[in-house]
């Protein structure tokens, strides 16, 4: 971690300083206080990104707070990289915003100098909450202001109630809140199911025992084999979903699919992560219009449309060389299950990269808002399935794009 002195030198090295509501010293001390918190301990890239954003915001060097520049300076991207295909900066910024929100939601930090990175911007904003101990004069002024705000004619209030309340309720609830409503409105904790730690495939063990020669090319199947994918995708997605729901006040419990019974799922909404390694994903989704079938042997993974089962356009060749795979597909399902009497949400890619891209979309308010414009009418009151196409860039998922949707 850079020292406080390093941050001050960086903040002072670009042009004239902007007019700030607090001293640069106070702001940089707050950064150090945030970075010393356990919420940031396990995320080096969020810590580095926060220091870079704050230093350039304090110094007024806003030209450096562009997505491409951040990608080059913080994440070692080349000068000509395509920001539309590489979502590294956007994903990291969203994660930073979530961690800041978690930090300031802690009672011990609520009265500290606040550092925010607004959505659609990489320029930090600085503020401080109202003091809990207001003077009598301040309370009097505040009380007068409140009375003035409520002094509008009752006729206007009545018109607002009669003509606008229902409209606001139906239009101002964000798309992401409507998507997660079954989880957020439930009084029960949310179960999050991931596949259990997988064993090495029998076929690979057999080949090794016989001394068979391995292919010189690293195929997608080998690179994304269970022993690599399990810790890097399922757990990453589970952590992100738990964090998102936790900020919204929902208690979550992680469950390994192989040891979870149907009785344990009754009475609790469920989030199912992954596809072929999660038996609950296969069980709950097998009768839906879009599902991921089990292939034998698993050389081709695909999302099947039961209205056209012969179509394999949403597929990934698991035997293709890893560095030649440029696309993945994912399936997001939000369905009421009559067997458990609960809603469940499925987030499943053909590979772990697709699962990760789908998760990034469903916890991003801006991305969900844009996606909702393309969904069928009244989708938030129905069962819903969304098929996503994901561009792969150097082993990292880019933005997810909807290619099909079905609501019933």
C-alpha positions in Angstrom: 0.0 0.0 0.0 1.3 3.4 -0.9 2.1 5.7 2.0 0.1 8.8 2.8 3.1 10.9 1.6 3.1 9.2 -1.8 -0.6 9.9 -2.2 -0.1 13.6 -1.3 2.7 13.9 -3.8 0.5 12.3 -6.5 -2.4 14.6 -5.6 -0.2 17.7 -5.9 1.6 16.8 -9.1 -1.1 17.7 -11.7 -2.0 21.3 -12.2 -3.8 23.6 -9.8 -5.9 22.1 -7.0 -9.7 22.4 -7.2 -11.8 24.0 -4.5 -12.6 21.2 -2.1 -15.0 21.2 0.9 -12.2 19.6 3.0 -8.5 19.8 3.1 -6.5 17.3 0.9 -4.9 16.1 4.2 -8.3 15.2 5.7 -9.3 13.4 2.5 -6.1 11.4 2.2 -6.3 10.5 5.9 -9.8 9.2 5.2 -8.6 7.1 2.3 -6.0 5.5 4.6 -8.7 4.9 7.2 -10.9 3.2 4.6 -8.1 1.0 3.2 -7.2 -0.2 6.6 -10.7 -1.7 7.1 -11.2 -5.4 6.5 -13.7 -4.7 3.7 -10.8 -3.6 1.5 -8.1 -5.9 2.8 -8.9 -8.7 0.3 -9.2 -6.4 -2.8 -5.9 -5.0 -3.9 -7.5 -3.7 -7.1 -10.3 -1.8 -5.3 -7.7 -0.3 -3.0 -5.4 0.8 -5.9 -8.4 2.2 -7.9 -9.6 4.2 -4.9 -6.2 5.8 -4.3 -5.9 6.6 -8.0 -9.4 8.2 -8.2 -9.0 10.2 -5.0 -5.5 11.5 -5.8 -6.5 12.7 -9.3 -9.8 14.1 -8.0 -8.1 16.1 -5.3 -5.4 17.4 -7.7 -8.0 18.4 -10.3 -6.4 16.1 -12.9 -9.8 15.0 -14.3 -8.3 14.0 -17.7 -6.7 11.0 -16.0 -10.1 9.9 -14.7 -11.3 8.6 -18.1 -12.0 4.8 -18.5 -9.2 4.3 -21.0 -6.6 6.2 -18.9 -7.6 4.3 -15.8 -7.3 1.0 -17.7 -3.8 1.9 -18.7 -2.5 3.4 -15.5 -4.2 1.1 -12.9 -4.8 -2.2 -14.8 -1.9 -2.2 -17.2 -4.0 -2.2 -20.4 -2.3 -1.2 -23.7 -3.0 2.3 -25.0 -5.2 1.0 -27.9 -7.3 -1.5 -25.9 -11.1 -1.5 -26.7 -13.0 -0.3 -23.6 -16.3 -1.6 -25.2 -14.9 -5.1 -25.2 -12.9 -5.0 -21.9 -15.1 -4.2 -18.9 -12.3 -4.4 -16.4 -12.5 -0.7 -15.3 -16.3 -0.7 -15.1 -16.4 -3.9 -13.1 -13.8 -2.7 -10.7 -15.5 0.6 -10.3 -18.8 -1.1 -9.5 -17.1 -3.3 -6.9 -15.4 -0.2 -5.4 -18.8 1.5 -5.0 -20.2 -1.6 -3.3 -17.4 -1.8 -0.9 -17.6 1.9 -0.1 -21.3 1.5 0.6 -20.6 -1.5 2.9 -18.0 0.6 4.7 -20.2 3.6 5.3 -23.2 1.4 6.3 -21.2 0.3 9.4 -22.4 2.3 12.4 -18.8 3.2 13.4 -18.2 4.9 10.0 -21.4 6.8 9.4 -20.2 10.1 10.7 -16.9 10.1 8.9 -15.9 12.2 5.9 -17.6 10.4 3.0 -15.9 9.5 -0.3 -18.2 8.5 -3.1 -17.7 7.5 -6.8 -21.0 8.3 -8.5 -22.3 5.9 -11.1 -21.2 6.8 -14.7 -18.3 8.8 -13.3 -14.8 8.1 -12.1 -14.4 11.4 -10.2 -14.7 11.2 -6.5 -17.1 13.3 -4.5 -16.5 14.3 -0.8 -19.1 15.1 1.8 -19.9 14.6 5.5 -23.2 13.6 7.1 -25.1 16.1 9.2 -23.8 16.3 12.7 -25.9 14.3 15.2 -25.6 17.2 17.7 -27.2 20.2 16.1 -27.5 23.5 18.0 -30.9 24.8 19.0 -30.6 27.5 16.4 -29.8 24.9 13.6 -32.8 22.8 14.8 -35.0 25.8 14.7 -34.0 26.7 11.2 -34.4 23.1 10.1 -37.9 23.0 11.6 -38.9 26.2 9.8 -37.7 24.8 6.5 -39.7 21.6 7.1 -42.9 23.6 7.9 -42.4 25.6 4.7 -42.0 22.5 2.6 -45.4 21.3 3.9 -47.1 24.6 3.4 -48.1 24.0 -0.2 -51.9 24.2 -0.9 -53.7 21.0 0.0 -55.3 21.0 -3.4 -51.9 20.4 -5.0 -51.1 17.6 -2.6 -54.4 16.0 -3.4 -53.8 16.2 -7.1 -50.3 14.8 -6.6 -51.8 11.9 -4.7 -54.6 11.2 -7.1 -52.8 11.8 -10.3 -49.2 10.8 -9.6 -48.7 8.2 -6.8 -49.6 5.2 -8.8 -47.6 6.4 -11.8 -44.5 7.0 -9.7 -44.8 3.7 -8.0 -44.9 1.9 -11.3 -42.2 3.9 -13.0 -39.7 5.0 -10.4 -38.9 1.5 -8.9 -35.6 0.7 -10.5 -35.3 -2.3 -12.9 -32.7 -3.9 -10.6 -35.2 -3.7 -7.6 -37.9 -5.2 -9.7 -35.7 -8.0 -10.8 -34.6 -8.9 -7.2 -38.0 -8.1 -5.7 -38.9 -11.8 -4.9 -35.7 -12.1 -2.8 -35.9 -8.6 -1.2 -39.6 -8.9 -0.3 -39.3 -12.3 1.3 -39.2 -12.4 5.1 -36.9 -15.5 5.0 -33.2 -15.6 4.4 -32.0 -16.3 0.8 -30.3 -19.6 0.1 -27.4 -19.4 -2.4 -26.6 -22.8 -4.0 -23.2 -23.5 -5.6 -21.8 -26.8 -7.0 -19.8 -28.9 -4.6 -16.0 -29.2 -4.9 -15.7 -31.5 -8.0 -13.5 -34.5 -8.4 -11.0 -34.9 -11.3 -12.7 -36.4 -14.3 -12.4 -40.2 -14.5 -11.5 -40.0 -18.2 -8.5 -37.8 -17.4 -7.4 -40.1 -14.5 -7.6 -43.1 -16.8 -5.6 -41.4 -19.5 -2.9 -40.4 -16.9 -2.8 -43.9 -15.5 -2.2 -45.4 -18.9 0.5 -42.9 -19.7 -1.4 -41.3 -22.5 0.1 -38.2 -24.1 -1.6 -34.9 -23.4 -2.5 -32.5 -26.1 0.0 -29.7 -26.5 -2.9 -27.2 -26.9 -4.6 -25.9 -23.8 -8.3 -26.4 -24.6 -11.1 -24.5 -23.1 -12.3 -27.8 -21.5 -9.0 -28.2 -19.7 -8.4 -24.6 -18.8 -12.0 -24.3 -17.4 -11.9 -27.7 -15.8 -13.7 -28.0 -12.5 -10.6 -27.9 -10.3 -9.8 -24.4 -11.8 -13.3 -23.0 -12.3 -14.9 -23.8 -8.9 -12.9 -21.4 -6.8 -12.6 -18.7 -9.5 -16.2 -18.4 -10.6 -18.9 -20.0 -8.3 -17.4 -18.6 -5.1 -16.7 -15.2 -6.8 -20.3 -15.0 -8.0 -21.7 -16.2 -4.6 -19.6 -13.5 -2.8 -20.9 -10.8 -5.1 -24.5 -11.8 -4.8 -24.2 -12.1 -1.0 -22.6 -8.7 -0.8 -25.3 -7.1 -3.0 -28.2 -8.7 -1.0 -26.4 -7.9 2.3 -26.3 -4.2 1.5 -30.0 -4.4 0.9 -30.5 -5.9 4.3 -31.0 -9.5 3.2 -29.5 -12.4 5.2 -27.9 -15.1 2.9 -26.8 -18.7 3.5 -24.5 -20.5 1.1 -25.3 -24.2 0.4 -23.4 -26.8 -1.5 -25.8 -28.4 -4.0 -24.8 -32.1 -3.4 -25.7 -31.8 0.3 -28.8 -29.7 0.0 -32.2 -31.4 0.3 -35.6 -30.2 -1.1 -36.9 -29.9 2.5 -34.1 -27.3 3.2 -35.2 -25.2 0.3 -38.9 -25.0 1.3 -39.8 -21.6 2.8 -36.7 -19.8 1.4 -36.1 -18.1 -1.9 -33.1 -19.5 -3.8 -30.3 -18.2 -6.0 -28.7 -21.0 -8.0 -25.2 -20.4 -9.4 -23.6 -22.4 -12.2 -25.1 -25.0 -14.5 -23.7 -28.5 -15.2 -22.0 -28.8 -11.8 -25.0 -27.7 -9.8 -27.7 -30.4 -9.7 -30.3 -27.9 -8.5 -29.7 -25.8 -11.6 -30.3 -28.9 -13.7 -33.3 -30.0 -11.7 -35.2 -26.7 -11.5 -34.4 -25.6 -15.1 -34.9 -28.9 -17.0 -38.5 -28.2 -17.9 -38.1 -24.5 -18.8 -38.0 -23.2 -22.4 -34.3 -22.4 -22.2 -32.0 -24.8 -20.4 -28.5 -26.2 -20.5 -28.6 -29.9 -21.3 -26.1 -32.4 -20.2 -23.8 -33.4 -23.1 -22.0 -36.8 -23.1 -19.2 -36.5 -23.7 -19.0 -32.8 -22.6 -17.2 -31.5 -25.7 -20.0 -29.0 -26.6 -21.9 -27.0 -24.1 -25.0 -25.1 -25.4 -28.2 -23.4 -24.3 -31.1 -25.2 -25.8 -34.4 -23.6 -26.9 -37.1 -26.2 -26.6 -39.0 -24.5 -29.4 -36.0 -25.3 -31.7 -34.0 -28.1 -30.0 -31.8 -28.7 -33.1 -30.3 -25.2 -33.0 -26.8 -25.0 -31.5 -26.0 -21.4 -32.2 -25.6 -20.6 -28.4 -22.8 -23.0 -27.8 -19.1 -23.3 -26.8 -16.7 -25.9 -28.1 -15.0 -27.1 -25.0 -12.2 -28.7 -27.0 -11.3 -25.5 -28.7 -7.9 -23.9 -27.9 -8.4 -21.6 -25.0 -6.8 -18.5 -26.7 -9.2 -18.9 -29.7 -12.4 -18.8 -27.7 -13.9 -15.4 -28.1 -17.5 -15.9 -26.9 -19.6 -17.5 -24.2 -23.3 -17.6 -23.4 -25.2 -17.4 -20.2 -28.8 -18.0 -19.0 -30.5 -16.0 -16.3 -33.8 -17.4 -15.0 -36.3 -16.0 -12.5 -39.0 -18.5 -11.8 -41.6 -19.3 -9.2 -41.3 -23.0 -8.3 -44.6 -24.6 -7.1 -42.8 -27.5 -5.5 -40.9 -25.3 -3.0 -43.5 -22.5 -3.0 -40.6 -20.1 -3.6 -39.0 -18.0 -6.3 -35.6 -19.0 -7.5 -33.0 -17.1 -9.6 -30.6 -19.0 -11.8 -27.3 -17.5 -13.0 -25.5 -20.0 -15.3 -22.9 -19.6 -18.0 -21.8 -22.3 -20.4 -18.4 -21.7 -18.7 -17.5 -19.9 -15.5 -16.7 -16.8 -17.5 -20.3 -16.6 -18.7 -21.6 -17.1 -15.2 -19.4 -14.2 -14.0 -20.6 -11.9 -16.8 -24.3 -12.7 -16.0 -23.7 -11.9 -12.3 -22.0 -8.6 -13.2 -25.1 -7.6 -15.2 -27.8 -8.5 -12.6 -26.1 -6.5 -9.8 -25.4 -3.4 -12.0 -28.3 -0.9 -11.8 -27.3 0.8 -15.1 -27.0 -2.4 -17.0 -30.3 -3.8 -15.6 -32.0 -0.5 -16.5 -30.8 -0.8 -20.1 -31.7 -4.5 -20.3 -35.2 -3.9 -18.9 -36.1 -1.7 -21.9 -35.7 -4.8 -24.2 -37.6 -7.2 -22.0 -41.3 -8.3 -22.7 -44.0 -6.1 -21.1 -44.8 -6.7 -17.4 -41.7 -9.0 -17.1 -41.3 -8.1 -13.5 -44.7 -9.8 -12.7 -43.9 -13.0 -14.5 -41.5 -15.9 -14.8 -38.6 -14.7 -16.9 -35.6 -16.2 -18.8 -32.9 -14.2 -20.5 -30.2 -15.6 -22.8 -27.0 -13.6 -22.9 -24.1 -13.5 -25.3 -20.7 -12.7 -23.7 -17.6 -11.6 -25.5 -14.4 -13.1 -24.1 -11.2 -10.9 -24.2 -7.9 -12.5 -23.1 -9.7 -14.8 -20.7 -11.9 -12.1 -19.2 -15.6 -11.6 -19.8 -16.8 -8.4 -21.5 -20.2 -7.0 -21.4 -23.2 -9.3 -21.6 -25.7 -8.7 -24.5 -29.2 -10.1 -24.5 -30.0 -12.3 -27.5 -33.3 -13.8 -26.4 -35.9 -13.4 -23.6 -39.1 -15.2 -22.6 -41.7 -14.3 -20.0 -44.8 -16.2 -19.0 
